[in-house]
Amino acid sequence: MKNKTVFISGGSRGIGKAVAVRLGQEGANVVIAAKTTEPHPKLPGTIYSAAEEIVAAGGQALPLIMDIRSDEMVEQAVEKAVEHFGGIDVLINNASAIGLTQIEKTSMKRYDLMHDINVRGTFLLSKTCIPHLRKSENGHILTFAPPLNLDPQWFGAHLAYTMSKYAMAMTVLGQAHELKKDQVASNALWPATIIATAAVQNIMGGDALMQMSRKPEIMAEAALQILQRESSSCSGNFFIDEEVLRESGVEDFSKYAVNPAQTPMKDLFL
């Protein structure tokens, strides 16, 4: 990954930041494109603090203010990234909104937010980066989306969110097929267990679930493994973080546990 340019959406905290810092350790140029420029009381981290961590880890960083719902801001961010680093080798579709409510308790404002960010945003940012990824020697799109699973429990539990995440997964399939001739890879990555993020802390269940979570670094390590593979022969896959690391020889996952004494809780959609 040394000197490769990675464009990541929403990487100011959580899984996105962990991936960005890990790639920085490998010498990557990382573009942090997100909205957060000021710390939030419940959501620590900004694009600038993330950039500082990437540089401290050994990489280069470019923090850019971007609302993924804005066509103009997305296009400008991609242009600035290419101007600054000379191209884009990897796109990581990390930005995502969550709402774990059933139909009647889902506000249309939240519905629109999830579909604007998760679905439209993923499509828009991918679309904008593809011309530059084609020029890379090993172009990759990695989207944090679950494997497609038509088990009704996931639709009945939180229909709006499920629809949006499965639509992200569908972009992976479509891109992999369409971009095969260009040797640009499109893959999905999803955690085997819940990950200790602000969403788990603030939306899913607080401290109790945090204790049953794994650290975001497990997703970062799995992402690194995937992005080093040949784009011409590794596309259209729905990877699970633990499975990727087992393939690379990892057997002990206790270092990723928030609390090694707790059994990690299986993630949604699996």
C-alpha positions in Angstrom: 0.0 0.0 0.0 3.0 2.3 0.1 2.3 5.5 -1.9 -1.1 4.2 -2.9 -3.9 6.7 -2.6 -6.9 5.7 -0.6 -10.1 7.8 -0.7 -12.4 6.9 2.3 -15.8 8.4 3.0 -16.7 9.2 6.6 -13.4 8.2 8.1 -13.2 10.6 11.1 -14.0 8.0 13.7 -14.8 4.3 14.3 -14.1 1.7 11.6 -13.3 4.2 9.0 -10.6 5.9 11.0 -9.2 2.5 12.1 -8.8 1.5 8.5 -7.3 4.8 7.6 -4.7 4.7 10.3 -3.8 1.1 9.5 -3.3 1.9 5.8 -1.3 4.9 6.9 1.0 2.5 8.8 1.7 0.9 5.5 2.7 4.2 3.9 -0.5 5.0 2.1 -1.8 8.4 1.1 -5.2 8.6 2.8 -8.0 11.1 1.9 -10.4 11.6 4.8 -13.6 12.9 3.3 -16.3 13.6 5.8 -18.5 16.3 7.4 -17.1 16.4 10.9 -14.8 19.4 11.4 -15.7 20.1 15.0 -15.9 17.5 17.8 -19.4 16.3 18.8 -20.2 15.6 22.5 -21.2 12.0 21.7 -19.1 11.5 18.6 -15.4 12.2 19.2 -13.0 12.8 16.3 -12.8 15.1 13.3 -11.3 14.9 9.8 -8.4 16.8 11.1 -7.7 14.6 14.2 -8.0 11.5 12.0 -5.5 13.1 9.5 -3.0 13.7 12.4 -3.3 10.0 13.5 -2.6 8.9 9.9 0.5 11.0 9.6 1.7 9.9 13.0 1.3 6.3 11.9 3.6 6.9 8.9 1.2 7.8 6.1 0.2 11.0 4.2 -3.2 12.5 4.8 -5.6 14.9 3.1 -8.6 15.9 5.2 -11.5 17.2 3.0 -14.9 18.5 4.1 -17.5 16.5 2.1 -21.2 15.8 2.5 -21.7 12.6 0.6 -25.3 13.7 -0.2 -24.0 16.6 -2.3 -23.1 15.9 -5.9 -21.0 19.1 -6.0 -19.0 18.4 -2.8 -18.3 14.8 -3.9 -17.0 15.9 -7.3 -14.9 18.6 -5.7 -13.4 16.3 -3.1 -12.4 13.7 -5.7 -10.9 16.4 -7.9 -8.9 17.8 -4.9 -7.7 14.3 -4.0 -6.5 13.6 -7.6 -4.9 17.0 -7.8 -3.1 16.5 -4.4 -1.9 12.9 -4.8 -2.0 12.4 -8.5 -4.7 9.7 -8.7 -6.9 7.3 -6.7 -6.0 3.6 -6.2 -8.6 2.6 -3.6 -12.1 3.8 -2.7 -13.5 2.7 0.6 -17.3 3.3 1.0 -17.5 3.6 4.7 -20.0 6.4 5.3 -23.3 5.0 6.6 -26.3 6.0 8.6 -28.2 3.7 10.9 -31.7 3.4 12.3 -32.8 0.2 13.9 -36.6 0.9 14.0 -39.6 -0.9 12.6 -41.8 0.6 9.9 -44.2 2.7 12.0 -41.4 4.0 14.2 -39.2 5.1 11.3 -39.4 8.8 10.5 -39.2 9.6 6.8 -36.4 12.0 7.7 -34.3 9.1 9.0 -35.4 6.9 6.1 -34.2 9.6 3.6 -31.0 10.0 5.5 -30.1 6.3 5.4 -31.0 6.0 1.7 -29.3 9.3 0.8 -26.0 8.3 2.5 -25.9 4.5 2.3 -27.4 4.0 -1.2 -27.2 7.2 -3.2 -23.9 8.3 -1.6 -22.2 4.9 -2.2 -23.4 5.0 -5.8 -22.4 8.6 -6.4 -18.9 8.4 -4.8 -18.1 5.1 -6.7 -19.3 6.7 -9.9 -17.1 9.7 -9.4 -14.0 7.7 -8.5 -14.3 5.0 -11.2 -12.5 7.0 -14.0 -9.5 7.4 -11.7 -9.6 3.8 -10.4 -9.3 2.6 -14.0 -5.9 4.3 -14.2 -4.6 2.5 -11.2 -2.4 -0.6 -11.5 -4.5 -2.3 -8.8 -7.8 -0.4 -8.4 -10.1 -1.5 -5.6 -13.5 -0.5 -4.3 -14.2 -1.8 -0.8 -17.7 -1.2 0.5 -18.7 -1.9 4.1 -21.9 -3.8 3.4 -23.3 -7.2 4.5 -23.7 -10.3 2.4 -27.1 -10.4 0.7 -29.4 -12.5 2.8 -33.2 -12.7 2.2 -34.0 -14.1 5.7 -37.2 -12.2 6.6 -36.0 -11.6 10.2 -33.7 -8.8 8.9 -36.5 -7.1 7.0 -39.0 -7.4 9.8 -36.5 -6.1 12.4 -35.6 -2.8 10.7 -36.8 -2.6 7.2 -35.5 0.8 6.2 -32.0 0.2 7.4 -31.9 -3.3 5.9 -33.1 -2.0 2.5 -30.3 0.6 2.5 -27.5 -1.8 3.5 -28.6 -4.5 1.0 -28.7 -1.8 -1.7 -25.1 -1.0 -0.8 -24.4 -4.7 -1.2 -26.1 -4.7 -4.6 -23.7 -2.0 -5.8 -20.8 -4.4 -5.0 -22.3 -7.0 -7.3 -23.1 -4.6 -10.1 -19.7 -2.9 -10.0 -17.8 -6.2 -9.9 -19.5 -7.3 -13.1 -19.4 -3.9 -14.9 -15.7 -3.2 -14.0 -14.3 -6.7 -14.6 -13.1 -5.7 -18.1 -11.3 -2.7 -16.5 -9.7 -5.0 -13.8 -11.1 -2.7 -11.1 -12.2 -4.9 -8.1 -15.3 -4.3 -6.1 -15.8 -6.2 -2.8 -17.7 -6.0 0.4 -16.5 -6.4 3.9 -18.6 -7.0 7.0 -17.8 -7.8 10.6 -18.5 -11.3 12.1 -19.3 -9.6 15.4 -20.5 -6.2 16.6 -17.8 -3.6 16.5 -17.1 -1.1 19.3 -18.3 2.1 17.6 -20.4 5.2 18.4 -23.4 3.4 16.8 -23.2 0.5 19.3 -22.7 2.9 22.2 -25.4 5.4 21.4 -28.0 3.5 19.4 -27.7 -0.3 19.9 -27.4 -0.8 23.6 -24.6 1.1 25.3 -21.9 -0.2 27.6 -23.3 -3.8 27.9 -23.0 -4.3 24.1 -19.7 -2.5 24.0 -18.3 -5.1 26.3 -19.4 -7.8 23.8 -17.8 -6.1 20.9 -14.5 -6.3 19.0 -12.3 -3.3 18.3 -12.5 -1.6 14.9 -8.9 -2.7 14.3 -10.1 -6.2 13.2 -11.9 -4.6 10.3 -8.8 -2.5 9.5 -6.6 -5.6 9.3 -9.1 -7.5 7.1 -9.4 -4.5 4.8 -5.6 -4.3 4.4 -5.5 -8.0 3.5 -8.2 -7.6 0.8 -6.7 -4.4 -0.7 -3.3 -6.1 -1.3 -4.9 -8.7 -3.5 -4.8 -8.6 -7.3 -7.8 -6.6 -8.5 -8.0 -8.7 -11.6 -8.7 -11.9 -9.7 -10.4 -10.7 -6.5 -13.8 -9.1 -7.1 -17.4 -9.6 -6.3 -16.8 -11.1 -2.9 -18.7 -10.6 0.3 -15.9 -11.0 2.9 -16.3 -11.4 6.6 -13.5 -9.9 8.7 -12.8 -13.0 10.8 -12.8 -15.3 7.8 -10.3 -13.1 5.9 -7.9 -13.1 8.9 -8.2 -16.8 9.4 -7.2 -17.3 5.8 -4.1 -15.2 6.5 -3.2 -17.4 9.5 -4.7 -15.6 12.5 -6.1 -18.0 15.1 -6.3 -15.9 18.3 -8.8 -13.1 18.1 -8.7 -12.2 21.8 -6.5 -9.1 21.1 -9.4 -7.6 19.2 -11.9 -8.1 22.0 -13.0 -5.1 24.0 -13.4 -7.5 26.9 -11.7 -10.9 26.4 -13.8 -12.4 29.2 -16.9 -11.8 27.1 -18.0 -13.8 24.1 -18.3 -11.4 21.1 -21.9 -10.9 19.9 -22.7 -11.9 16.3 -23.3 -8.9 14.1 -26.5 -8.0 12.2 -27.3 -9.8 9.0 -25.3 -12.9 9.7 
